[in-house]
Structure formats: C-alpha cells, structure tokens
Amino acid sequence: MSLSFKNNRLSGPLILSVTRFAAAVAMLFGAGSASARIRWNFQTPVTPIAHQIYHLQNIMFGVCVVIFVIVFGVMFYSIFAHRKSKGHKPATFHQSTTIEVLWTIVPFLILVAVAVPATATLVRMENTSDSALTVRITGYQWKWQYSYPGQGISFFSDLSTPVAQIENQEPKNKHYLLQVDHPLVLPVGEKIRFQITAADVIHSWWVPSFGVKTDAIPGFINQSWTKIEVPGTYRGQCTELCGMGHAFMPIVVKAVSQKDFQKWVTAQKALMVASAGGVATTAGSVATAATWTKAQLLSHGKTVFVNNCAVCHQVTGLGIPGTFPPLSAGRTFSAAPAMLQQLRTRGFLTSSGHVVMGPVKNHLRIVLGGIPGTPMPSFSGQLSNADIASVVTYERNSFGNHTGDIIQPSEVAALR
Amino acid sequence: MASVAATHAEHPVGLKRWLFTTNHKDIGTMYLVFSLLMFFVAGSFAMLIRAELFSPGMQIMKPYFFNQLITMHGLVMIFGAIMPGFVGFANWLIPMMIGAPDMALPRLNNWSFWILPFAFTLMLSSFFMPGGAPATGWTMYAPLSIQAGVGMDCVIFAIHMLGISSVLGAINIIVTILNMRAPGMTLMKMPMFVWTWLITAFLLVAVMPVLAGTVTMVLMDRHFGTHFFSAAGGGDPVLYQHLFWFFGHPEVYIMILPAFGIISQIIPTFSRKPLFGYESMVFATASIAFLSFIVWGHHMFTVGMPAPAEMFFMYSTMLIAVPTGVKVFNWVATMWRGSLSFETPMLFAIGFLVMFTIGGLSGLMLAIVPADFQYHNTYFVVAHFHYVLFAGAAMAMMGGSYYWLPKWTGHMYSETVGKWHFWLTTIFFNLTFFPMHFLGLAGMPRRIPDYALQFTDLNRVSSIGAFGLGLSQLLWVYVVYQTVKGGKKATDRVWEGAEGLEWTLSSPPPYHSFATAPTVK
C-alpha cells in the first residue's frame, strides 16, 4: 500500500500517520480478512492519463489540506484563546472590506491555478485520434461484450465467481467478484480507442488503473482511449447502477506484449470460425451441427442458466414475486397486468395466475427475442443455438418441471 | 406541547387541533415531528444497508432488495427528513423573527403539511407492491426506471404530491417574508435565517416543477407509449439526466442554505459578537443560489459530454467555492476575538463548520473533471455528500433544535445529554463516513450490495460507525421528549448573547406571535 504514495510529496507523512492509526483500527476488525490489505489512494496508474489524474488528485488533496489547516488553525486558536470561561471580552467589529475582498480574490486565484493543469489533462483525455486499435464495448444486464471490428473478433465476458462463494457456502478466492471467464485482451504500448455503448440500460465501464471511466448508454457510442505501459492483469467494475446484477459484472483486462496479442488474435479467429454463426459463446467453442443427448443438454443447460438467467429467475427457478416469474409449473405469479398478459398470450400463465410450461416454440422465441416491455431481454445475439437449446431443455426438465422435452440446436436455428 | 394549548382557550383541542390548525407553531411542530419520524425510517434503511455491507458475500438480503433500500433511504431522507425539517424551522421561526403574527397564508400552510403523510404513505407502500420499491437509486435514471415495477409509479405520484407541498410552502414563505415584516425591518436587517429561507423558497419554486415534469415523462414512457428517454424509439437517455440534475443541483442547495441560516444565528449568539460580514453573507447566499442553476453537468461528467461543456461545468462548479469560502471565513471571523462558550448548539455549529468544510473541499476535488472520472460513482462521492448532508444539513438541524427548543417549549434541555448526543454523533459520523473516502479512492463503486475482499476492513469500520451513529440519535429523541415534558424554566432571552425579535417573546411564545407589530430601529 505504501507504493501508492510515491508521488505524494505534499501529504505523505500526514497520510502515513493516519494510515498507521487506521491500520491499527482495522486490525481490530480484520479477523475474517487477513488476505485483504487496505489501500489509501488510487490503484497504481499504468497509463499516461492515469498518471496525470493521480498527480492532479495529489495536488488537489494537498491544496485542500493546506486550506483546511489554515482556516481551522485560526478557528481552534480562537476556541482556545477567546473563551468566555477565560474571561475574554468580546470585540465588536463586524466587517472589514479589505479582508473580505482579500478572501474572495485569493481563493479565486488558487482555483485558476489548479484549473490550468486540469484543463490540459482534460484536453488530452478527449483526444481519441490516431489510435492503432479499436475495441467496441457493449454493456448488457449483466455482462460485457467486447468486439474488435478490425480483427473480426467478438465475445462476452461474464463473472466467473461461483454463486456458492457469493452465498457464503464456499470460501471466497483472492479475486472474488473481480474475475471473468473471458477477459479483454489488449496490447501494451499502443493507443487503443474504446467505443462504448449499451444494449438495455446505462452501464459504465471503469478500469481504475487506466483512468478510464465512460458511461455505456443505449443509443450512444461514447469514445475514450488508453495506452497501457505495463503488461499485467487489471480489474474494474461497472459503475452505473444497472439493476440487481450491477455488482456482478466486473471488468478484467489482460495487457500483453504486441507479439502475444497477435498470437491471441490468431487463436481467437480460429475459434470464431469454429463456433456457430460467428457468435463466440459462453460455452467457448461448442459445435452446433451435431445432435445432442439429453444428458449433454441438461448439463450444458445448467451452466448457461446459472450464467444468464439465475440473476433474475434465481438458481432455484423460483423467480422474485412481482418482477421475475418463477419457471416452475404450478407456482403462482402476480405482477403488473401488462406483464401477466404477455405471459398469458404466450401460454405460460393460466387465467388463475399459475405458471405452466407453454409450447416449446414460444419458449424458444421468448429466449431468442425477449418480451418487449418487460425486463426479459433478447438473447439471440448473446447465446448460440446450442446454448439456447440446452437452457430451454434444462428449464423444461428442472425446478419440478417434467415435460421430457428434448430440444436440438437445429430447432433453434430454424426459428432465428 | 400541551402547556401551550392550555394557555389559549380559543382553538380546538385534541385531534381536531392538529388536523385543522392554521397556526404556524402547530404546523411547525407537525413538520418537525414528521421529519424526525422520517429520519428514523430512512435511518433504519441505512442500518440494513450497513448490516449487509459488514462482510463480503450476500448475508441478509437479495441484491434486488438492497437496491430498493438505497433508493428509499435517499428519497425518504431528502424529501421526508431534511426538506420538511427545514420547513418546520421556517414555520416556527420566520413569523417570530420578522415580527409577524403568523404566516401570510395559514390555510395553505395546513394543506402543505397534510399532503406529506399521504405522499409518504404512498411512497413507502411501494415496498408492498409487486416488484417492491423502485430499485433504481434515488436518481431514478431512465431507462432503468422504465423497467421497474409498480412501485415506481407509487414514487412518481408521491413526488408529484411532495412537489405541490413544497411549492405551496415556498410561496407561503416568500409572501410572508415580503409582506409581513414589522415596520422598520428592511430586507437588509432581516436575520440570516430569514434571508437563506427566502432564497431557498425561490429555488424550490424554480426547480420542483422541473422534477415533476421529468418524472411525468418517465410515467409516460412507462405506460403511454412515449419514448422521451428510450433510444430505440428515438428518445435520449441522457436527456433524463440533464433534466434531473437541473432540478438536482439546486435541490442540494435547498437542503443546505437553511442550514447556513441556522448556523449564522447560532455562532454570533455563543460568540457574543455580531455576525461578521452580514452583507457579504447575503450576497454569497444569493450567488450560490444563482450558480446552482449552471453547474448541473458536474453530476454527469462521464456521460460523454463534449470537452467544452465539461470545461464550462468544471469552471462554474469551482466558482461555487468562492462564495462558500466567504461564508466559512465569515463564520470563523465571527468567532475571532469573541467571548466563546460551548453549549450544545454551539458544539453542533462548530462540528458543522469543520465537517461541512471537509465535504466542501472534497466537492472541490470532485469538480476537477479528469479526477472526477476516477471519483465518479464511487464511495468517495458517498463520503462527500454525507459530509454535506448529514454533517451539514442534519447536524445544523440538531444544533437548531437545541438552540430554539427552550424558546419553543419554555423549558431548558439537559445540557449533559445534549453534549453526549453531540460527541457520539460526531465520533460515529466520522467513523462511518471518513473511511468511505479511501474506499472510493481504492476503487469501490457505490450502490453495490457485495464487494471485493480488499474493501472488507474499511467497510467493517464504516458499518460499526453507522450502528453507533444510528443508536446515538435515540438520545436526541430522549432529550426532546424530556424538554417538551418539563424541565428548568427558560427565560425569554434564553441565551446571554441571543439577538433578534424571537427572543423578545415569552418562552414559550404566545399562540399568535406578534398581535401588534414591534418596531425595528
């Protein structure tokens, strides 16, 4: 943690003593988290912009501490010296034009002084021209999609922390909640331009070590850029509240040498060709042409369900009353009339308000196209035919459902 | 306040007194009691939030419910605790401070208050609707708020009602101040509390309709097929944020200007010295109010605004530091070479001064656009706005309550309990919120129900602080209850250094403040 103070000349000693005190306090409570260490400033910057921001933050912090110490030094002196209990008699002055003009102008000049470097950094941040590589980032509830338009690569990046760790049934690993199945891979030493957007609600893509935080907004493509100086793995999180999975859509970036990046691109392209429809899936390279057995469908379906459906419909398939319907036949569900009507017309809800397993084709269409006007999103761009066949087979044969239906990827393909 | 009732036979008693009252003191009391109740309701949501965040992993609730709690904590604290609290102070004090018998529009005053319990019943009932309360955060950003369940509609209609209540209350305050001042009390002789409320009332009239319009657009998008905020239909999700923060930033000052007013009354009293730089205080307040209309973009630096817009909002935001600085310097200069004593109201005022300034300085850091990209939507921001809203607005109200309680009830409060309340509040407040600065710097986003392991230790400190802070507030209720019930008889002037018309009235004051107007020289 002391690493983060290298640049902090103004306030280093002060913070260090605060650090020691707080670390001592923290030790009192730290029984369950011996591995975690407290950090007192930004994560180590690894891009030119992140360095500048770090520098700005330290200047600002220093300025604020100095102003604070002066103002309250005066106040506490007054509290100490001008007490009634010491018999101090009150003065009667209540204005002084000179000093009032002075303490209007001096703060203004300080502000101008800090605005200059801030503006310079801002101008650099906004300049996305001359980039060597473009990466398109799309936020979904609750995962990220990364595309490299120039390389023809596209894949989804999902949280890989097991549910059992979140629910405290297993010990949490080192990168709890900050690990994904497919990290974003970027080369070091090159200017990379990000084009950031979202498919449903507003998200925000943040990697603290890069100093990049840009909102992902449906209908907009926001741009930002970075140039990573040091190879390594960098972690961040979504920073705009985007619903119940907001805390569970981390960002992991693997920064590698340009040579390794080229190797990775070649390997990914081969994978893209192998997988169906050009969509790299959460299952990686699953072939779709073959006929699947029920056991294969169920086991793959469970994985797809946990990664994509369980946040809303829950691992148990029981949903959340009022918003996310249960997937278990015979359960009751009540919600806004518009939503109930959508479920009824598709044959998944009886007039008495009980969930039923409707026709297979409607089930597939719901997963493929979503249900407009409800939180149910379209998965046609995110999941392969095999994924959808598996997950629908899984849903129709789990949670107390015994339809016995077996759906093949070809049936999904026919509906696309 | 049964003793107040007993001295005047001409008004109804029991439930009818409170339902039909047009008296500014009764209505003020109802506002204050209501605000205290909402403070505990929203505070209990905060306790649940901190309990969940005590350890990593999901412990006592689902993420969806957590999001409902953070939404309702914000909405109820802002619209239920802080705003009605200050209106309560305004009702009680403005007529007494300007030498008027009552508010100018007493029946409107009754209605402004009685809208509130219904609005909050509707708002809180959203917890029991299918889908629960809105899980969008108090900012209710579209398109997330378009997705939400029926609870969102409850909140939208509750906001409409609160808007009506606030605007009516604000109009009443403006009309009272402009028309009912005692002979000789020119505008530039009004107490600072009256000045800050006059300016606040104009802010309310200007921005509450903007919020009402904005949430109505959300309602239309949700149910009537419009696409104001939906990109797929040609709308603009960022438009929501511009509209919301055009309301939202003046709203921040609506919650802090009356606090400035209270502090400007307390500090001169216990310094036994007139307020330093009265004119510059008035102009600083007015400048802050004006600037509040042109800084809204600083809440949304990361939405992809063009660089010139970001620079404009950066400079205008930094500019606010100048009048705010003037106020802080004036308060310190008021204390300078005074004859200071440290009764509970003064302790709260000094606590306000120190901790509000911490919040102000972190606000200055947030104004620096490049650095804001790192701070934005992290716990650094949570720390910042709790330093200005809890240590600022709420602690000013605590100080104000100790300051005027003897006047209102005719009894002195227990100085010992008051001081315990101050010190426990201050210590636990800092234990709760100071570590949040570091959590934010280290990269913990706000509004998350679960976090990575490196944030564990500071979250524990913060949670323990929060439980202490919540429990300490019971002392406040205790001391208020004791003082209302009885205690040492308060003199008319109450404090040795108190200046102003309210201290010329008896303690407790007569039912109608000034039946004949006093003359101010």
Contacts between the chains, C-beta under 8 A, distances in Angstrom:
chain1	res1	chain2	res2	distance
A	22	B	435	7.3
A	22	B	438	7.8
A	22	B	458	8.0
A	22	B	461	7.8
A	25	B	461	6.1
A	26	B	457	4.0
A	26	B	458	6.9
A	26	B	460	7.7
A	26	B	461	6.5
A	29	B	457	6.1
A	29	B	460	4.1
A	29	B	461	6.3
A	29	B	464	7.2
A	30	B	456	7.7
A	30	B	457	5.2
A	30	B	460	7.8
A	32	B	55	6.7
A	32	B	456	7.1
A	33	B	56	7.9
A	33	B	453	6.0
A	33	B	456	4.0
A	33	B	457	6.1
A	35	B	453	6.5
A	36	B	453	4.5
A	36	B	454	4.6
A	36	B	455	7.5
A	36	B	456	5.0
A	36	B	457	6.3
A	37	B	454	6.4
A	38	B	438	7.1
A	38	B	442	7.7
A	38	B	454	7.4
A	38	B	457	5.4
A	38	B	458	6.1
A	39	B	438	7.3
A	39	B	441	7.5
A	39	B	442	3.9
A	39	B	443	7.9
A	39	B	454	6.6
A	40	B	438	5.2
A	40	B	441	7.0
A	40	B	442	7.3
A	41	B	438	7.9
A	41	B	441	5.3
A	41	B	442	7.5
A	42	B	374	6.1
A	42	B	441	5.6
A	42	B	442	7.5
A	42	B	443	7.8
A	43	B	442	6.8
A	43	B	443	5.5
A	49	B	370	7.4
A	52	B	370	6.7
A	53	B	370	5.0
A	53	B	371	5.6
A	53	B	373	6.9
A	53	B	374	5.7
A	56	B	368	5.9
A	56	B	370	5.8
A	56	B	371	5.0
A	57	B	365	7.1
A	57	B	368	8.0
A	57	B	371	4.9
A	57	B	374	7.1
A	57	B	441	7.9
A	60	B	364	7.1
A	60	B	365	4.6
A	60	B	368	5.8
A	60	B	371	6.5
A	61	B	365	7.0
A	64	B	361	4.0
A	64	B	362	7.5
A	64	B	364	6.6
A	64	B	365	6.5
A	67	B	361	6.8
A	68	B	357	6.6
A	68	B	358	7.3
A	68	B	361	6.2
A	71	B	328	6.5
A	71	B	329	7.1
A	71	B	332	6.2
A	71	B	357	6.9
A	72	B	354	6.1
A	72	B	357	7.5
A	74	B	332	5.7
A	74	B	336	7.1
A	75	B	332	4.8
A	75	B	335	6.3
A	75	B	350	7.6
A	75	B	353	7.0
A	75	B	354	7.8
A	78	B	332	7.2
A	78	B	335	4.8
A	78	B	336	5.1
A	78	B	337	7.3
A	78	B	338	7.4
A	78	B	340	7.0
A	79	B	335	7.3
A	79	B	340	6.3
A	79	B	350	7.3
A	82	B	271	8.0
A	82	B	335	7.1
A	82	B	336	7.0
A	82	B	337	5.5
A	82	B	338	5.5
A	82	B	339	6.7
A	82	B	340	5.4
A	83	B	339	7.5
A	83	B	340	5.1
A	83	B	341	7.2
A	84	B	272	7.1
A	84	B	339	4.5
A	84	B	340	5.9
A	84	B	341	4.5
A	85	B	341	7.0
A	88	B	337	7.7
A	88	B	338	7.7
A	88	B	339	5.2
A	88	B	340	7.5
A	89	B	339	6.1
A	90	B	271	6.8
A	90	B	272	4.4
A	90	B	273	4.5
A	90	B	337	7.1
A	90	B	338	4.8
A	90	B	339	4.1
A	91	B	273	6.4
A	91	B	336	7.9
A	91	B	337	4.1
A	91	B	338	7.1
A	92	B	273	7.0
A	92	B	274	7.4
A	93	B	276	7.6
A	93	B	337	7.8
A	94	B	273	7.4
A	94	B	274	4.3
A	94	B	275	6.6
A	94	B	276	5.4
A	94	B	277	7.2
A	94	B	278	7.0
A	94	B	334	7.9
A	95	B	276	6.6
A	95	B	277	5.3
A	95	B	278	7.5
A	95	B	279	7.5
A	95	B	280	7.8
A	99	B	333	7.6
A	100	B	277	5.7
A	100	B	280	5.4
A	100	B	326	7.3
A	103	B	325	6.7
A	103	B	326	6.6
A	103	B	329	4.8
A	104	B	322	6.1
A	104	B	325	7.9
A	104	B	326	6.0
A	107	B	321	6.1
A	107	B	322	5.5
A	107	B	325	4.7
A	108	B	322	5.6
A	111	B	318	4.8
A	111	B	319	7.3
A	111	B	321	6.3
A	111	B	322	7.3
A	114	B	318	7.9
A	114	B	368	6.9
A	115	B	314	7.2
A	115	B	315	6.4
A	115	B	318	6.3
A	118	B	314	6.7
A	118	B	368	4.7
A	118	B	369	6.4
A	118	B	370	6.0
A	118	B	371	7.5
A	119	B	311	6.2
A	119	B	314	7.7
A	121	B	370	4.2
A	122	B	307	6.2
A	122	B	310	6.2
A	122	B	311	6.7
A	122	B	314	7.5
A	122	B	369	5.0
A	122	B	370	5.4
A	123	B	307	6.4
A	125	B	370	6.0
A	125	B	373	7.4
A	126	B	306	8.0
A	126	B	307	4.3
A	126	B	310	7.9
A	165	B	57	7.2
A	166	B	57	5.9
A	166	B	58	5.7
A	166	B	450	6.4
A	167	B	57	6.9
A	167	B	58	6.0
A	168	B	57	4.3
A	168	B	58	7.4
A	168	B	59	7.1
A	172	B	56	6.3
A	172	B	57	6.7
A	172	B	453	6.2
A	174	B	453	7.3
A	175	B	452	7.4
A	176	B	56	6.4
A	176	B	452	5.8
A	176	B	453	5.3
A	177	B	56	7.6
A	177	B	450	6.4
A	177	B	451	6.9
A	177	B	452	5.0
A	178	B	452	5.0
A	200	B	143	7.2
A	200	B	147	8.0
A	201	B	141	7.8
A	201	B	143	4.9
A	201	B	144	4.5
A	201	B	147	6.8
A	202	B	141	6.1
A	202	B	143	7.2
A	202	B	144	7.0
A	202	B	237	6.0
A	204	B	302	6.2
A	204	B	377	6.6
A	206	B	445	7.4
A	208	B	374	6.5
A	208	B	443	4.4
A	211	B	370	7.6
A	211	B	373	6.5
A	211	B	374	6.4
A	212	B	373	7.5
A	213	B	302	5.3
A	213	B	373	4.8
A	213	B	374	6.9
A	213	B	376	6.1
A	213	B	377	7.9
A	214	B	302	6.0
A	214	B	304	6.8
A	215	B	302	4.9
A	215	B	303	4.9
A	215	B	304	6.4
A	217	B	231	7.7
A	217	B	237	5.4
A	217	B	238	6.3
A	217	B	303	6.7
A	217	B	304	7.2
A	218	B	143	6.6
A	218	B	230	7.9
A	218	B	231	4.5
A	218	B	232	7.3
A	218	B	237	6.1
A	219	B	231	2.3
A	219	B	232	7.3
A	219	B	235	7.9
A	219	B	236	7.1
A	219	B	237	6.6
A	220	B	231	7.3
A	220	B	237	7.7
A	220	B	238	6.9
A	220	B	304	6.2
A	222	B	303	7.5
A	222	B	304	3.7
A	223	B	304	7.6
A	236	B	443	7.2
A	237	B	443	7.5
A	237	B	445	5.2
A	237	B	448	7.5
A	238	B	445	7.2
A	239	B	376	6.9
A	239	B	377	4.2
A	239	B	378	7.0
A	239	B	445	4.5
A	239	B	446	8.0
A	240	B	141	7.6
A	240	B	377	6.3
A	241	B	67	7.0
A	241	B	136	6.8
A	241	B	137	4.9
A	241	B	141	7.3
A	241	B	144	6.9
A	241	B	447	4.5
A	242	B	144	6.5
A	243	B	67	7.5
A	243	B	135	7.1
A	243	B	144	6.3
A	243	B	147	7.2
A	244	B	62	7.5
A	244	B	63	4.5
A	244	B	64	4.3
A	244	B	67	6.3
A	244	B	135	6.8
A	245	B	63	7.1
A	246	B	63	7.6
A	246	B	67	7.5
A	246	B	447	6.5
A	246	B	448	6.3
A	247	B	63	6.5
A	247	B	445	7.7
A	247	B	448	3.7
A	247	B	449	5.6
A	247	B	450	5.0
A	247	B	451	7.2
A	248	B	63	7.7
A	248	B	450	7.5
A	320	B	62	7.3
A	320	B	64	6.1
A	320	B	131	7.9
A	321	B	130	6.6
A	321	B	131	8.0
A	322	B	129	6.9
A	322	B	130	3.0
A	322	B	131	3.7
A	322	B	132	6.4
A	322	B	149	5.6
A	322	B	150	7.8
A	323	B	64	7.5
A	323	B	130	7.2
A	323	B	131	4.0
A	323	B	132	7.5
A	323	B	149	5.3
A	334	B	130	5.7
A	335	B	130	4.8
A	335	B	131	6.5
A	335	B	149	7.0
A	336	B	130	6.7
A	336	B	131	7.5
A	336	B	149	6.4
A	336	B	150	5.7
A	375	B	147	5.0
